[in-house]
Amino acid sequence: MIYDFETVVDRTGTGASKWQHMFDAKPDVPAGISPFSVADLDLKLAPEILEGLREHLEDVVLGYTIATDDYWDAVTGWFQDRHGWTVTREQIKLAPGVVPAFNTAVRAVTAPGDGVIVQTPAYYPFFGAIEGNERVVVRNPLVLRDGRWRIDLDDLAEKAADPRTTALLFCSPHNPTGRVWERDELEAVWRIARDNDLTVISDEIHFDLVMPGAQHTVFSTLNDDAAARTIVCTAPSKTFNLAGMATSNIVIPNEQLREKFALEQSRTGFFTLNALGFQACRLAYSKAGAWLDGLIELVHGNHELVRSFFAERMPQVVVFDLEGTYLQWLDFRALGLSHEELKRINEQEALVYFDEGAMFGPEGEGFERMNLAAPRQTVQDALERLAQAYGH
């Protein structure tokens, strides 16, 4: 099947959060401008999912719904086929999204006042999941070495040794830097977690979105000990643009950890998922793999376009290799602008709407995160507006 990744989907007036954020920043933004911020896709839905949902809706009753055998087979089959990861349905807890899941996990496996480590710059809901649940953010800033973001293992070991620190909220692939951690890096993190008895809450929502040349390793597949101390958060939402379906699969091999997670869920009154979310996830994992391959090709091509464009027109801006996710991390610091001035020029003059780097913590100031899951012409047009706004 030939997929359409070039039609611009105008989400004005649909309640799309990133589009509304754009209009909040500039109410008179002209027609034809698309934002590059929040991590969802302004692309047509995979036809296998759309057509399957239409067929399902012909005679469905949208009442209380639980997972079917077909659902479990699709999820566990996807994990096995795409990741070589053997998971049983009993090891999976359902949740209405990865963000609710890692909030639940933080409450389930730590106590108020405990420290939870994050690698910064970090996906901004991590901070809320920790501080909003009366835990303490323990920063383990990434270091830039030879043009590549790396985990500061010495700092991580020092922070993990504090007995008040009990968990690591890990992001793999890493958002916002786009790193796909190599196996030896993951094993080093695991050894520190083992030696200091940390529970690892691993947000792997982007694990299907790995660019050519990179290889993702699910944290809990490293060895038996890693599996026993890890909660892996997955969802079809980033992969297939299904965030609005509020469906995620949280893999917890350790029965005791799984029971703690389930108990915390029960305290929130959580019992089931969106009836259509079950179907969308099943259809995505059982039928839309070829569409995903096309999406990855689009994103990789957009990354190459962005890299060559900035190298030629604005070489002061550093474009980091995109190994995973569809989120391009850009370093604007050499322009010498304040965060406020950078935002003003991008949004008010260039009409380009990123996720500002400062959202990911002070370590992100001077950076921008650009969503590359967009039609190529849309990306090209935005780059031209940026170059013109900065006099290039």
C-alpha positions in Angstrom: 0.0 0.0 0.0 1.2 3.5 -0.8 0.7 5.8 2.2 0.0 9.5 2.2 2.6 11.4 4.3 2.4 14.6 2.3 -1.1 15.9 2.8 -1.1 18.6 5.4 -3.8 18.0 8.1 -5.2 21.3 9.3 -6.3 20.7 12.9 -7.6 24.3 13.5 -10.7 24.2 15.6 -10.5 20.5 16.4 -9.3 20.9 20.0 -5.7 19.8 19.0 -3.6 21.0 21.9 -0.5 22.0 20.0 -2.6 24.0 17.4 -4.4 25.8 20.2 -1.0 26.6 21.8 0.1 28.2 18.5 -3.0 30.4 18.3 -2.6 31.3 22.0 0.9 32.6 21.1 -0.2 34.4 18.0 -4.0 34.6 17.5 -3.7 36.0 13.9 -1.3 33.3 12.7 -2.1 33.0 8.9 -3.6 29.9 7.2 -1.1 27.3 6.1 1.1 27.4 9.2 1.5 24.2 11.2 3.2 23.9 14.7 6.1 21.7 15.5 5.7 21.4 19.2 3.6 18.7 21.1 4.6 15.2 20.2 1.7 14.0 18.0 1.4 13.9 14.2 -0.3 16.3 11.8 -0.5 13.4 9.3 -3.4 11.2 8.1 -4.1 8.2 10.4 -2.9 4.8 9.1 -5.7 3.6 6.8 -5.6 0.1 8.4 -6.6 1.7 11.8 -9.1 4.1 10.3 -10.9 1.5 8.2 -10.8 -1.0 11.0 -12.4 1.4 13.4 -15.1 2.3 10.8 -15.9 -1.4 10.4 -16.0 -1.9 14.2 -18.4 1.0 14.7 -21.0 -0.5 12.3 -22.5 -2.6 15.1 -20.5 -1.9 18.2 -22.0 -1.2 21.7 -19.7 1.3 23.5 -20.3 -0.1 26.9 -17.9 -1.3 29.6 -15.1 -3.1 27.7 -12.2 -5.2 28.7 -9.3 -6.6 26.7 -10.0 -9.5 24.4 -7.7 -12.4 23.4 -7.2 -10.6 20.1 -6.1 -7.5 21.9 -3.5 -9.4 24.0 -2.3 -11.4 21.0 -1.7 -8.1 19.1 0.2 -6.4 21.9 2.4 -9.4 22.9 2.9 -10.2 19.2 4.1 -6.7 18.5 6.5 -6.8 21.4 7.9 -10.1 20.1 8.1 -9.3 16.4 9.4 -5.7 16.6 11.5 -6.0 19.7 12.3 -9.6 20.3 10.7 -9.2 23.7 8.7 -12.1 25.2 5.9 -10.8 27.4 2.9 -12.6 28.8 -0.5 -10.9 29.1 -0.3 -11.5 32.9 2.7 -9.2 33.1 0.8 -6.3 31.5 -1.2 -3.7 33.4 -3.4 -1.4 31.4 -3.3 2.4 31.9 -4.9 5.4 30.2 -1.6 6.7 29.0 2.1 6.6 29.9 2.0 9.8 31.9 -0.7 8.5 34.2 1.2 5.2 34.4 4.5 6.7 35.6 2.7 8.9 38.0 1.1 5.7 39.4 4.5 4.0 39.4 6.2 6.8 41.3 3.5 6.6 44.1 3.6 2.8 44.1 7.3 2.2 44.5 8.5 5.3 46.5 7.4 7.1 49.6 6.8 10.8 50.1 10.2 12.6 50.5 12.1 10.0 48.5 14.4 11.1 45.7 13.7 10.0 42.1 16.5 10.4 39.6 15.9 11.9 36.1 18.4 12.5 33.3 18.0 16.2 32.4 17.0 17.9 30.1 14.0 15.7 30.7 10.5 15.2 29.4 8.7 17.8 31.4 5.9 15.6 32.9 8.6 13.7 34.7 9.0 16.7 37.1 5.3 16.8 37.8 5.2 13.1 38.5 7.9 13.5 41.1 7.2 16.8 42.7 3.4 16.6 42.3 3.5 13.4 44.3 5.6 14.9 47.1 8.9 13.2 46.0 12.1 15.0 45.2 13.7 15.5 41.8 17.3 14.3 41.7 19.0 15.7 38.6 21.5 13.6 36.7 22.3 16.0 33.9 23.4 14.5 30.6 26.8 15.6 29.3 27.6 16.5 25.7 30.7 14.7 24.6 32.0 14.6 21.0 28.7 16.0 19.8 26.6 13.2 21.4 24.5 13.3 24.6 25.7 10.8 27.2 24.7 9.7 30.7 27.1 11.0 33.4 27.6 7.6 35.1 29.8 8.9 37.9 27.2 11.5 38.8 24.5 8.9 38.6 26.3 6.5 40.9 26.9 9.3 43.4 23.2 10.4 43.3 22.0 6.8 43.5 24.1 6.1 46.6 22.0 8.4 48.7 19.7 6.1 50.8 16.9 8.7 50.4 16.9 8.1 46.6 14.9 5.0 45.7 13.9 5.1 42.0 15.1 6.1 38.6 12.6 7.6 36.1 14.3 6.7 32.9 13.5 7.8 29.3 14.5 5.4 26.5 14.8 6.5 23.8 15.5 9.8 25.4 13.2 12.8 25.0 14.2 15.5 24.1 17.7 14.7 22.9 16.8 11.8 20.6 19.4 9.4 21.9 18.8 5.7 21.7 20.9 4.3 24.5 23.4 1.6 23.5 23.4 -1.7 25.4 26.6 -1.0 27.2 25.1 2.3 28.5 22.0 0.5 29.7 24.0 -2.1 31.4 26.0 0.5 33.2 22.8 2.2 34.4 21.4 -1.2 35.5 24.5 -2.0 37.6 24.1 1.3 39.4 20.4 0.5 40.0 21.3 -3.0 41.2 24.0 -1.8 43.5 21.8 0.8 45.1 18.5 -1.1 45.0 16.7 1.4 42.7 13.4 0.6 41.1 13.6 1.6 37.4 10.5 3.2 35.8 11.4 3.1 32.2 9.3 5.3 29.8 9.8 3.6 26.5 6.9 5.2 24.7 9.1 6.0 21.7 10.7 2.6 21.4 9.1 1.8 18.0 10.5 5.1 16.6 14.1 4.2 16.0 16.0 5.6 13.1 18.2 3.6 10.6 21.5 2.6 12.2 20.2 2.6 15.8 19.1 -0.4 17.9 16.8 -0.1 20.8 17.1 -2.4 23.8 14.2 -2.7 26.2 15.6 -2.1 29.7 14.0 -5.1 31.3 15.5 -7.5 28.7 19.0 -6.8 29.9 18.9 -9.7 32.4 16.8 -11.2 35.1 17.6 -8.6 37.7 16.8 -5.8 35.4 13.4 -7.4 34.7 12.8 -7.8 38.4 13.3 -4.2 39.2 11.8 -2.5 36.2 8.4 -1.1 35.2 8.3 -0.5 31.4 5.8 2.0 30.1 4.7 1.5 26.5 1.9 2.7 24.3 0.9 2.9 20.6 0.2 6.6 21.0 3.4 8.1 19.7 4.0 5.4 17.1 0.5 5.6 15.5 -0.8 9.0 16.6 -3.3 7.5 19.1 -2.7 9.7 22.2 -6.4 10.6 22.2 -7.3 7.0 22.6 -5.8 6.9 26.1 -4.5 3.4 25.9 -1.1 2.1 27.2 0.4 -1.2 28.2 2.7 -1.2 31.2 4.9 -4.3 31.5 5.9 -5.4 35.0 7.5 -8.8 35.1 8.0 -8.8 38.9 4.7 -9.9 40.5 5.3 -7.9 43.7 5.9 -4.7 41.8 2.9 -5.5 39.6 0.7 -5.8 42.7 2.0 -2.5 44.1 1.2 -0.8 40.8 -2.3 -2.4 40.7 -3.0 -1.3 44.3 -2.1 2.3 43.6 -4.3 2.2 40.5 -7.2 0.9 42.5 -6.9 3.9 44.9 -7.6 6.2 41.9 -10.7 4.3 40.9 -9.1 3.1 37.7 -10.7 -0.1 36.3 -10.8 -0.1 32.5 -9.8 1.7 29.2 -11.4 3.5 26.4 -13.5 1.0 24.4 -12.2 2.4 21.1 -8.7 2.5 22.4 -8.6 -1.2 22.7 -9.6 -1.5 19.0 -7.2 1.2 17.8 -4.3 -0.4 19.6 -5.2 -3.9 18.3 -5.5 -2.7 14.7 -2.2 -0.7 15.0 -0.2 -3.6 16.3 -1.7 -6.3 14.1 -2.1 -4.4 10.8 -0.2 -1.1 10.6 3.5 -2.1 10.7 4.1 -1.1 7.1 2.7 2.3 7.8 5.1 2.8 10.7 8.0 1.9 8.4 6.9 4.7 6.1 6.6 7.1 8.9 10.2 6.3 10.0 11.4 6.9 6.5 9.6 10.3 6.4 11.1 11.4 9.8 14.6 10.3 8.9 14.4 12.2 5.6 13.1 15.3 7.5 16.0 15.0 9.9 18.5 14.9 6.9 16.7 17.9 5.4 17.0 19.9 8.7 20.6 19.0 9.2 21.7 20.0 5.7 19.6 23.2 5.8 21.1 24.5 9.0 24.6 23.5 8.0 24.2 25.6 4.8 22.0 28.5 6.0 22.5 28.8 9.8 25.6 26.9 10.8 25.5 28.5 14.3 22.6 26.1 15.1 23.7 22.6 16.1 21.5 19.8 14.8 22.0 16.6 16.9 21.8 13.2 15.3 18.3 11.8 15.6 18.6 8.2 16.7 15.1 7.8 18.1 11.8 9.5 18.5 10.6 12.0 15.9 11.7 15.0 18.0 14.7 16.9 16.7 16.9 18.6 19.4 18.4 21.9 18.2 21.0 24.0 19.9 20.5 27.8 19.3 22.9 29.0 22.1 25.6 30.3 19.7 23.1 33.0 18.6 23.6 34.6 22.0 19.9 35.2 22.6 17.9 35.0 25.8 15.2 32.4 26.0 12.6 35.1 25.7 14.1 36.7 22.6 14.6 33.3 20.9 11.0 32.5 21.5 9.9 35.9 20.3 11.8 35.7 17.0 10.7 32.1 16.3 7.0 32.6 17.0 6.3 36.2 16.1 8.7 36.7 13.2 9.4 33.3 11.8 6.0 31.8 12.7 7.7 28.6 13.8 6.3 27.0 17.0 8.7 24.7 18.8 8.6 23.2 22.2 11.0 25.6 24.0 14.0 23.9 25.5 13.5 25.5 28.9 10.4 23.3 29.3 12.7 20.4 29.8 14.5 22.1 32.7 17.2 24.8 33.0 19.6 22.4 31.2 17.4 22.9 28.1 17.6 26.7 27.9 18.8 27.9 24.5 17.6 24.7 22.8 14.5 24.0 20.8 12.6 20.7 20.2 11.2 20.3 16.7 8.6 17.7 15.8 9.6 16.2 12.5 6.5 14.0 12.0 5.1 16.3 9.5 4.9 16.6 5.7 8.3 17.4 4.2 7.1 20.6 2.5 5.8 21.8 5.8 9.2 21.3 7.3 10.9 23.0 4.4 8.6 26.0 4.6 9.3 26.4 8.3 13.0 26.3 7.8 12.8 29.0 5.1 10.9 31.3 7.5 13.5 30.7 10.2 16.4 31.6 7.9 14.6 34.8 6.8 13.8 35.8 10.3 17.4 35.5 11.3 18.7 37.3 8.2 20.1 34.2 6.5 
